[in-house]
Amino acid sequence: MPEIVFLLNGERMQISSEPATRTLLDWLRETKCLTGTKEGCNEVIAALAA
């Protein structure tokens, strides 16, 4: 399984055992309790129109 490594608030995070269907948003909210993290509109057109 691929591994994802990134910095989260200055702390190195390493994710390698999550199901492929789990999103980073879900991981942030459920595992790290960062419930202020929100999903956007998922529309590229909305961002380009602004």
TALINKA-V328141 format. One record per residue. N is the residue number from 1. PSI is psi as a letter, one per 40 degrees, with the letter a starting at -180 (999 if undefined). Layout:
BEGIN
n={N/N}
psi={PSI/PSI}
END
This chain:
BEGIN
n={1/2/3/4/5/6/7/8/9/10/11/12/13/14/15/16/17/18/19/20/21/22/23/24/25/26/27/28/29/30/31/32/33/34/35/36/37/38/39/40/41/42/43/44/45/46/47/48/49/50}
psi={h/i/h/h/h/i/h/h/f/e/h/h/i/h/h/e/f/i/i/e/e/h/i/d/d/d/d/d/d/d/d/e/f/g/e/e/h/i/h/a/e/f/h/d/d/d/d/d/e/999}
END
